[in-house]
Amino acid sequence: YPTALEFAGGGAHRCRVEPFGVAVSRGGTAGQTLVRTPSYPAAPYRLFVGDLPRGVTASLRPDAGRGGGVSHLIIESTPDAPPGSYSIAVLYRETEEGGATASAVCQLNLMIR
């Protein structure tokens, strides 16, 4: 199985979540690493987490800034979150040198037990 899944977006930047899959017990917390590779060194960026299952929250730190590096993705589950397997997308939006924005998507698989 792959350790990360990347989708090419409109820009030359990309991201990946490591590890690709995570299991969280209901009422628990897990941390993932999101690796950002910008199209140019000081590119401004914003990160957004896609739809989450009921009872699950996610936060990214940092969720905005400049350049490449690592953001930490924290996933928290309430005790009543429905068990199952979910695909979660993170949108990595970058402002390119000409001022246009481009997005890349990275994904992780979340298992709620």
MDAnalysis code that builds the backbone (N, CA, C; Angstrom):
import MDAnalysis as mda
import numpy as np

u = mda.Universe.empty(339, n_residues=113, atom_resindex=np.repeat(np.arange(113), 3), trajectory=True)
u.add_TopologyAttr("name", ["N", "CA", "C"] * 113)
u.add_TopologyAttr("resid", np.arange(1, 114))
u.add_TopologyAttr("resname", ["TYR", "PRO", "THR", "ALA", "LEU", "GLU", "PHE", "ALA", "GLY", "GLY", "GLY", "ALA", "HIS", "ARG", "CYS", "ARG", "VAL", "GLU", "PRO", "PHE", "GLY", "VAL", "ALA", "VAL", "SER", "ARG", "GLY", "GLY", "THR", "ALA", "GLY", "GLN", "THR", "LEU", "VAL", "ARG", "THR", "PRO", "SER", "TYR", "PRO", "ALA", "ALA", "PRO", "TYR", "ARG", "LEU", "PHE", "VAL", "GLY", "ASP", "LEU", "PRO", "ARG", "GLY", "VAL", "THR", "ALA", "SER", "LEU", "ARG", "PRO", "ASP", "ALA", "GLY", "ARG", "GLY", "GLY", "GLY", "VAL", "SER", "HIS", "LEU", "ILE", "ILE", "GLU", "SER", "THR", "PRO", "ASP", "ALA", "PRO", "PRO", "GLY", "SER", "TYR", "SER", "ILE", "ALA", "VAL", "LEU", "TYR", "ARG", "GLU", "THR", "GLU", "GLU", "GLY", "GLY", "ALA", "THR", "ALA", "SER", "ALA", "VAL", "CYS", "GLN", "LEU", "ASN", "LEU", "MET", "ILE", "ARG"])
u.atoms.positions = np.array([
    [0.835, -1.182, 0.000],
    [0.000, 0.000, 0.000],
    [0.877, 1.241, 0.000],
    [0.400, 2.315, -0.654],
    [1.211, 3.540, -0.657],
    [1.222, 4.187, 0.722],
    [2.295, 4.908, 1.011],
    [2.375, 5.626, 2.291],
    [1.792, 7.020, 2.176],
    [1.592, 7.505, 0.964],
    [0.993, 8.823, 0.755],
    [0.324, 8.824, -0.601],
    [-0.703, 9.636, -0.732],
    [-1.407, 9.781, -1.996],
    [-1.422, 11.253, -2.344],
    [-0.954, 11.590, -3.543],
    [-0.900, 12.976, -3.978],
    [-1.727, 13.130, -5.243],
    [-2.429, 14.261, -5.368],
    [-3.163, 14.599, -6.570],
    [-2.541, 15.854, -7.139],
    [-2.293, 15.855, -8.435],
    [-1.741, 17.051, -9.067],
    [-2.829, 18.104, -9.151],
    [-2.532, 19.306, -8.726],
    [-3.486, 20.403, -8.795],
    [-3.139, 21.294, -9.968],
    [-3.617, 22.545, -9.915],
    [-3.354, 23.481, -10.991],
    [-1.966, 24.076, -10.939],
    [-1.283, 24.003, -9.809],
    [0.032, 24.612, -9.665],
    [1.127, 23.574, -9.601],
    [2.338, 24.050, -9.369],
    [3.492, 23.159, -9.276],
    [3.737, 22.718, -7.842],
    [2.892, 23.132, -6.915],
    [3.061, 22.755, -5.515],
    [2.337, 21.437, -5.247],
    [2.701, 20.792, -4.132],
    [2.063, 19.517, -3.792],
    [2.154, 19.297, -2.282],
    [1.371, 18.338, -1.805],
    [1.380, 18.015, -0.386],
    [1.149, 16.523, -0.218],
    [1.485, 16.039, 0.974],
    [1.208, 14.644, 1.308],
    [1.038, 14.538, 2.815],
    [0.214, 13.593, 3.232],
    [-0.004, 13.337, 4.651],
    [0.729, 12.054, 5.006],
    [1.483, 12.091, 6.086],
    [2.252, 10.924, 6.532],
    [1.898, 10.603, 7.976],
    [1.620, 9.379, 8.315],
    [1.348, 8.296, 7.380],
    [-0.010, 8.493, 6.711],
    [-0.219, 7.775, 5.626],
    [-1.409, 7.914, 4.792],
    [-2.676, 7.504, 5.544],
    [-2.590, 6.531, 6.427],
    [-3.751, 6.055, 7.174],
    [-3.552, 6.205, 8.663],
    [-4.668, 6.473, 9.369],
    [-4.602, 6.615, 10.821],
    [-5.867, 6.021, 11.429],
    [-5.699, 5.361, 12.565],
    [-6.833, 4.823, 13.315],
    [-6.992, 5.616, 14.599],
    [-8.239, 5.986, 14.901],
    [-8.550, 6.745, 16.113],
    [-9.685, 6.033, 16.830],
    [-9.502, 5.791, 18.106],
    [-10.587, 5.233, 18.913],
    [-11.613, 6.327, 19.167],
    [-12.876, 5.952, 19.290],
    [-13.897, 6.947, 19.612],
    [-13.524, 7.600, 20.942],
    [-13.548, 8.930, 20.952],
    [-13.121, 9.689, 22.115],
    [-11.630, 9.967, 22.138],
    [-10.915, 9.552, 21.096],
    [-9.457, 9.693, 21.065],
    [-8.963, 10.788, 20.143],
    [-7.643, 10.905, 20.102],
    [-6.956, 11.916, 19.308],
    [-5.796, 11.268, 18.568],
    [-5.518, 11.758, 17.368],
    [-4.364, 11.280, 16.598],
    [-3.706, 12.471, 15.919],
    [-2.427, 12.357, 15.679],
    [-1.684, 13.397, 14.982],
    [-1.063, 12.852, 13.714],
    [-1.100, 13.650, 12.680],
    [-0.513, 13.318, 11.384],
    [0.401, 14.465, 10.974],
    [1.281, 14.190, 10.038],
    [2.173, 15.206, 9.491],
    [1.775, 15.490, 8.056],
    [1.590, 16.757, 7.725],
    [1.311, 17.178, 6.360],
    [2.560, 17.883, 5.842],
    [3.130, 17.360, 4.771],
    [4.350, 17.922, 4.187],
    [3.959, 18.783, 2.990],
    [4.371, 20.063, 3.016],
    [4.069, 21.010, 1.949],
    [5.306, 21.232, 1.092],
    [5.138, 21.127, -0.230],
    [6.204, 21.437, -1.181],
    [5.695, 22.558, -2.082],
    [6.193, 23.792, -1.902],
    [5.673, 24.929, -2.664],
    [6.234, 24.990, -4.079],
    [5.599, 25.807, -4.909],
    [6.106, 25.996, -6.264],
    [7.281, 26.973, -6.294],
    [7.400, 27.827, -5.276],
    [8.584, 28.679, -5.121],
    [8.786, 28.907, -3.619],
    [9.994, 29.212, -3.172],
    [10.339, 29.151, -1.750],
    [9.458, 29.959, -0.794],
    [9.033, 31.160, -1.150],
    [8.282, 31.994, -0.205],
    [6.793, 32.069, -0.555],
    [6.282, 31.055, -1.220],
    [4.888, 31.077, -1.666],
    [3.918, 31.131, -0.488],
    [3.002, 32.118, -0.461],
    [1.981, 32.151, 0.579],
    [1.002, 30.988, 0.387],
    [0.538, 30.412, 1.495],
    [-0.379, 29.279, 1.407],
    [-1.443, 29.353, 2.484],
    [-2.535, 28.604, 2.246],
    [-3.588, 28.350, 3.226],
    [-3.940, 26.877, 3.110],
    [-4.273, 26.259, 4.228],
    [-4.686, 24.859, 4.268],
    [-6.117, 24.769, 4.785],
    [-6.896, 23.880, 4.185],
    [-8.283, 23.680, 4.572],
    [-8.560, 22.182, 4.655],
    [-9.264, 21.755, 5.706],
    [-9.665, 20.351, 5.832],
    [-11.052, 20.203, 5.243],
    [-11.249, 19.146, 4.455],
    [-12.544, 18.878, 3.836],
    [-13.562, 18.350, 4.831],
    [-14.663, 17.828, 4.308],
    [-15.747, 17.315, 5.138],
    [-15.264, 16.198, 6.052],
    [-15.777, 16.221, 7.263],
    [-15.416, 15.227, 8.272],
    [-16.681, 14.506, 8.732],
    [-16.534, 13.266, 9.183],
    [-17.705, 12.567, 9.719],
    [-18.208, 13.236, 11.001],
    [-19.457, 12.996, 11.317],
    [-20.058, 13.523, 12.548],
    [-19.198, 13.117, 13.743],
    [-18.953, 14.046, 14.647],
    [-18.198, 13.748, 15.852],
    [-16.686, 13.800, 15.685],
    [-16.216, 14.230, 14.524],
    [-14.768, 14.312, 14.277],
    [-14.413, 15.755, 13.942],
    [-13.354, 16.264, 14.563],
    [-12.831, 17.581, 14.242],
    [-11.366, 17.435, 13.842],
    [-10.889, 18.389, 13.070],
    [-9.483, 18.379, 12.657],
    [-8.969, 19.809, 12.640],
    [-7.719, 19.974, 13.017],
    [-7.082, 21.284, 12.961],
    [-5.680, 21.120, 12.402],
    [-5.216, 22.162, 11.733],
    [-3.880, 22.187, 11.136],
    [-3.092, 23.330, 11.758],
    [-1.849, 23.035, 12.131],
    [-0.970, 24.048, 12.718],
    [0.394, 23.949, 12.080],
    [0.892, 24.960, 11.398],
    [0.140, 26.140, 11.007],
    [-0.785, 25.828, 9.830],
    [-1.840, 26.641, 9.687],
    [-2.754, 26.459, 8.565],
    [-2.577, 27.531, 7.499],
    [-1.638, 28.448, 7.722],
    [-1.332, 29.500, 6.755],
    [0.090, 29.972, 6.999],
    [0.696, 30.518, 5.956],
    [2.049, 31.026, 6.086],
    [2.705, 31.167, 4.735],
    [4.013, 30.954, 4.719],
    [4.806, 31.056, 3.483],
    [5.763, 29.888, 3.395],
    [5.951, 29.402, 2.170],
    [6.966, 28.397, 1.908],
    [6.561, 26.980, 2.255],
    [7.534, 26.105, 2.111],
    [7.305, 24.686, 2.366],
    [7.558, 24.334, 3.812],
    [7.447, 23.063, 4.086],
    [7.688, 22.596, 5.441],
    [6.627, 21.625, 5.880],
    [6.376, 21.629, 7.174],
    [5.482, 20.650, 7.783],
    [4.388, 21.372, 8.557],
    [3.164, 20.878, 8.436],
    [2.059, 21.290, 9.296],
    [1.599, 20.063, 10.061],
    [1.103, 20.274, 11.253],
    [0.630, 19.161, 12.072],
    [-0.895, 19.114, 12.003],
    [-1.408, 17.956, 11.656],
    [-2.837, 17.718, 11.555],
    [-3.265, 16.942, 12.788],
    [-4.141, 17.542, 13.586],
    [-4.646, 16.904, 14.797],
    [-6.099, 16.502, 14.549],
    [-6.391, 15.224, 14.745],
    [-7.738, 14.692, 14.544],
    [-8.276, 14.261, 15.896],
    [-9.469, 14.753, 16.227],
    [-10.109, 14.405, 17.491],
    [-11.476, 13.799, 17.211],
    [-11.805, 12.773, 17.967],
    [-13.070, 12.066, 17.811],
    [-13.842, 12.110, 19.125],
    [-15.132, 12.350, 19.048],
    [-15.968, 12.290, 20.241],
    [-16.350, 10.831, 20.491],
    [-16.812, 10.505, 21.697],
    [-17.208, 9.122, 21.983],
    [-18.362, 8.618, 21.130],
    [-19.170, 9.533, 20.576],
    [-20.303, 9.089, 19.757],
    [-20.037, 9.155, 18.251],
    [-18.784, 9.372, 17.838],
    [-18.455, 9.370, 16.404],
    [-18.743, 7.980, 15.833],
    [-19.366, 7.921, 14.654],
    [-19.691, 6.614, 14.086],
    [-18.439, 5.864, 13.632],
    [-18.285, 4.603, 14.047],
    [-17.124, 3.841, 13.589],
    [-17.186, 3.612, 12.085],
    [-16.026, 3.518, 11.470],
    [-15.959, 3.270, 10.034],
    [-14.686, 3.817, 9.445],
    [-14.590, 3.687, 8.130],
    [-13.422, 4.146, 7.385],
    [-13.834, 5.346, 6.538],
    [-13.035, 6.405, 6.578],
    [-13.365, 7.655, 5.902],
    [-12.157, 8.180, 5.142],
    [-12.413, 8.774, 3.999],
    [-11.376, 9.443, 3.224],
    [-11.477, 10.935, 3.521],
    [-10.386, 11.526, 3.980],
    [-10.359, 12.943, 4.356],
    [-9.411, 13.672, 3.401],
    [-9.882, 14.798, 2.873],
    [-9.059, 15.602, 1.964],
    [-8.594, 16.867, 2.651],
    [-7.364, 17.269, 2.336],
    [-6.826, 18.556, 2.779],
    [-6.490, 19.354, 1.529],
    [-7.013, 20.566, 1.450],
    [-6.755, 21.452, 0.323],
    [-5.576, 22.355, 0.672],
    [-4.583, 22.377, -0.205],
    [-3.381, 23.203, -0.053],
    [-3.458, 24.279, -1.129],
    [-3.885, 25.482, -0.745],
    [-4.057, 26.581, -1.697],
    [-2.851, 27.506, -1.610],
    [-2.245, 27.760, -2.763],
    [-1.042, 28.580, -2.832],
    [-1.287, 29.780, -3.730],
    [-0.728, 30.936, -3.340],
    [-0.731, 32.108, -4.210],
    [0.580, 32.081, -4.978],
    [0.472, 31.992, -6.283],
    [1.665, 31.873, -7.118],
    [2.266, 33.245, -7.394],
    [3.458, 33.260, -7.979],
    [4.194, 34.509, -8.171],
    [3.412, 35.548, -8.957],
    [2.583, 35.150, -9.899],
    [1.792, 36.095, -10.683],
    [0.545, 36.571, -9.971],
    [0.263, 36.051, -8.770],
    [-0.904, 36.463, -8.012],
    [-2.088, 35.513, -8.104],
    [-2.058, 34.581, -9.049],
    [-3.144, 33.604, -9.169],
    [-3.047, 32.584, -8.038],
    [-4.173, 31.988, -7.695],
    [-4.156, 30.916, -6.702],
    [-4.315, 29.580, -7.407],
    [-3.682, 28.584, -6.842],
    [-3.787, 27.218, -7.357],
    [-3.912, 26.293, -6.157],
    [-4.590, 25.178, -6.347],
    [-4.833, 24.257, -5.244],
    [-4.313, 22.865, -5.556],
    [-3.837, 22.214, -4.529],
    [-3.478, 20.801, -4.582],
    [-4.233, 20.117, -3.447],
    [-4.526, 18.850, -3.620],
    [-5.267, 18.099, -2.605],
    [-4.419, 16.933, -2.146],
    [-4.344, 16.747, -0.831],
    [-3.737, 15.538, -0.300],
    [-4.787, 14.837, 0.558],
    [-4.672, 13.553, 0.645],
    [-5.705, 12.734, 1.258],
    [-5.126, 11.860, 2.348],
    [-5.978, 11.521, 3.322],
    [-5.616, 10.494, 4.290],
    [-6.829, 9.615, 4.540],
    [-6.578, 8.418, 4.935],
    [-7.653, 7.491, 5.304],
    [-7.747, 7.451, 6.815],
    [-8.957, 7.699, 7.307],
    [-9.228, 7.734, 8.736],
    [-10.123, 6.571, 9.112],
    [-9.691, 5.816, 10.109],
    [-10.489, 4.701, 10.641],
    [-10.895, 5.065, 12.044],
    [-12.206, 5.132, 12.283],
    [-12.741, 5.380, 13.610],
    [-13.143, 4.011, 14.169],
    [-12.598, 3.670, 15.347],
    [-12.920, 2.371, 15.956],
    [-13.725, 2.555, 17.211],
])
